[in-house]
Amino acid sequence: LQNRQVQPEQLSQYFIDAASIPAEELNWVAAAVEYRLVVNYPNRRILNPQKTATVAEVAAFVYQGWCNPVECQV
């Protein structure tokens, strides 16, 4: 998790609810943002970090990790 472009202190630029991300998870969320793994629907500025992910959300995370965003078009 070193030498990343997105740093934990920058998460508020991406999510209006970044302050509710648990401190121990900040690095992981920053890495997920950098690698475009985070899928927020319908509002991409709200992460809802305290909410349990649905099966559909987890499927979207897995797809984002598997697929190069430039090559894979939905």
N, C-alpha and C positions, 0 to 999 in steps of 0.2 A: 504494500500500500504506500510505497514511497514514490517520489517523483511524479505525483499526479498533477493534472491540470486543475481539477476541481478540489478545493480544500474545504474542510468542514466549516470554517468560518464564512464561506461563500454560499452556503445552502440557503440563506435567507433571500438571496437573489433569485433562487429557483422556486422556493416554496414559501407561501405566506404563513404557514404553520411550522416552519423550521424549528422554532423555539421548543416545540413539544417533542422533538426527536430526542430519545434518551442519549445522554452523553457517551455511553459506551458503544453506541451504534453510529455515531457521527461519521467516523472514517469509512464505515461500510456503505453508508448512504451516499457519501461523496463519491466513492468508487463506482457505485451503481449508476449515479447520475453521469459520471464521466463516460462510462461505457454504454450509456443509453439503454440501461436495463429497466429503468423506471417507466411504468406506463400508468398515467393518471387520467382516468376518464370519469366524468365529463370535463373536469377542470384540471388542467395540467399544473396549475399553481398550488393545488392543495394535495398534500401527501397523505394526510390522515395516518400518521405513524402509530397511533394508539389503537387503530382498528385492525381486527384480524382480516387478513387477505382472503378473498374468495377464491374458489377453484379457478374461475375465469381469469382473475388477476394473476395468479401463480402461473397459469398457462401462458399468459402474455409475457411475463418475466422470462420464462423458459424460452419462448420463441425469440424474444429480443436477444437473448444470450447466444442462441443458436444461429441466428440470421444476421448477416452483414446488412445494415440498414440501407446501404447504397444499392446492393444487388437484389435484395428481397423487397418486392412491392406487393402490398396486400390490396 
